[in-house]
Amino acid sequence: MRNRLAVLVALCLGVITFSLVLRAQTPAPAAALAAQGPSAPSKPADLSGDWAPDGRRGGIGQSLSISDNGGRMRGKEIDIPYQPWAREKTLSERTSTGPEPSFGSTTDPQVLYCEPPGVPHIYLWPIKTKFIQTPEAVYILHEYGPFYRIVWLNSKHPDDPDPQWWGHSIGWYENGDTLVVDTIGFNDKTWLDQMGHPHTEQLHLTERYKRLDANSLELQMVIDDPGAYTKPWNAQRYFTLSKTGFLRYQQICSVRENQRFEDNLAKPALTPVK
Amino acid sequence: MKSRTTREPLILVAVAIGLLVASGSVRAHHGATNVYDMSKAVELKGTITKFEWTNPHNQIYFDVKDDKGNVAHWIGATEPPQVMLERGWTRRSLKEGDQVTVYIFAAKNGATVGNVQRIVLADGRELTTFGAPRGGAATPPAR
């Protein structure tokens, strides 16, 4: 009898353990990750440091698709729930990078016009990020531009925000280790990533920044845009502490410098040799 | 304890995976596999004529002379300065007149341009375009 009870307990423990392991390996549904608003008050997460894209965990990549980080399955990604027009728009774009780059003849507005990449596209550039945390707001500084965003703490979105490049962001802390950023009020001029995935002014972006350990930062995102996609979908990026520090060199978008690269390196490589 | 012969294949596999991961990150931004032959790096011995430390990509100009004395003008690109700083480069890493061996993923169309994999200087020092700098600690943060 005692043996049967022990076997039963062991079986139960096994099932619970297995389900926990499965749960840990399966990405949380987008809806579960989406911002529900601040819950219990939490102490601020420690996001200090100079954060560079983590090359061991996807690096900057080309696409926000978790299943297609390199951008080779554009338009066919299993985890991007396109509306038909959004898929067509994506496939109509000429990318500046990725498996089949058009370099200077790209349709990427960020490269073509040196417009702000916006978020999350900023995280697909090889630049570092830094967080300045105050009681009133978190300032997210980017080495590209250099651009910055303000995430207002203890605040609400305006009722009718003006559509803008970086939207309007509010935020709060969760569990003492996570900064949640909730952004609406985007214009529709930016791409979500290097692969030309579009969005509309209805985009509602949720970002969760969590320090995994002393050297690692995780960013989990939910892209919720009923104007372009049939349901919310997940994206992620990972960062590691930089060795060289923040903004030692500024990544500037200069039409003149872009043109020089185009003339000297891109055009010769793309021109058919007779 | 595992024997050395048992462990060696495992180490080789680990190193190979590491290199694949590293090469994936170095090509992350301009992973133009249809433009450049990323399957092998061409070895070129030449002389640096100019080094531009600039956005959107560093540009390395160098001349390569063949057996008949003909000179080919090459241009190689790396990631931009803020990335190369992380990898141990500075704007003074190369200068006009340096004798170098350049390993480059060349354009598939035969143009004398490409993405630089690594450069070996005359004194044996090596500049890689990915991973941590060799033979020393990373540069401390500059404020």
Interface residues (C-beta under 8 A of the other chain):
Chain A: D50 A52 P53 G55 R56 G59 I60 G61 Q62 G70 G71 T97 G98 P99 E100 P101 W125 P126 I127 K128 E143 S242 K243 T244 G245 F246 R248 Y249 Q250 Q251 I252 C253 S254 E257 N258 R260 F261 N264 L265 P268 A269 L270 T271 P272 V273
Chain B: V21 A22 G24 S25 A28 H29 H30 G31 A32 T33 N34 V35 Y36 T54 N55 P56 H57 Q59 I75 A77 E79 P80 P81 Q82 V83 L85 E86 A107 K108 N109 G110 A111 T112 V113 G114 F130 A132 A138 T139 P140 P141 A142 R143
